[in-house]
């Protein structure tokens, strides 16, 4: 049976596992897995933010596309564009076979994780505010 995705922002914010998984996988030396979960976390939090503003849920995995919609409501999120561009690539590298192996480093993912945690806190404040 196919389930319908929730349109409630707080349902999307309850799924905090991806951030924790990213941290755990980074600790285990798996930057690709950590990066994938980091992308998933930001995708869900962006969707929570947008849903809280009346956005109609769509299947989008590209963080920059979601960010384009977020900045319509709050231009201060624009500062996270470079991080969103980078983190979207983590999703692609983990999901699809590449002709060359990933050169993703733990340091790179850790730096992205720090930024992602700031984005998540900002979204939590905005949605729960």
C-alpha positions, 0 to 999 in steps of 0.5 A: 500500500502506497502512503501519502507524504505528510503536508505538515511541517512538524512531521518533516522536522521530526525526522532528525535521524539523517543528521545523527546518521551523518554524524555517526557515519562520519565517525565511522570513516564513511564520508559518502554515506554521511554526505548522503544523509546530510543532504537528506536532512537538509532536504526535509528541513527545507521542505518543512520550512516551505510547507510552513509557508503554504508551499505545495509539497513536491518531489525535489532533491536538489537543495539549490532548487529548494533554496530558491523557493526558501529565499522568496520567504527569507532572503537571509538563507541566500548565504547558504547557497554554496553549501547547498550546491556542494551538499546536493552533490553528496546525494548524487555521488552516493545514489548514482554510479560514477565513472571515477571514485568519490574523492569526498573527504571527512573534513569536507563533509564535516565542514558541511555538517557544521553549516547544515546544523546552522541551517537546521537551527534557523529553520527550527526557529522559524517554523516553531517560532 
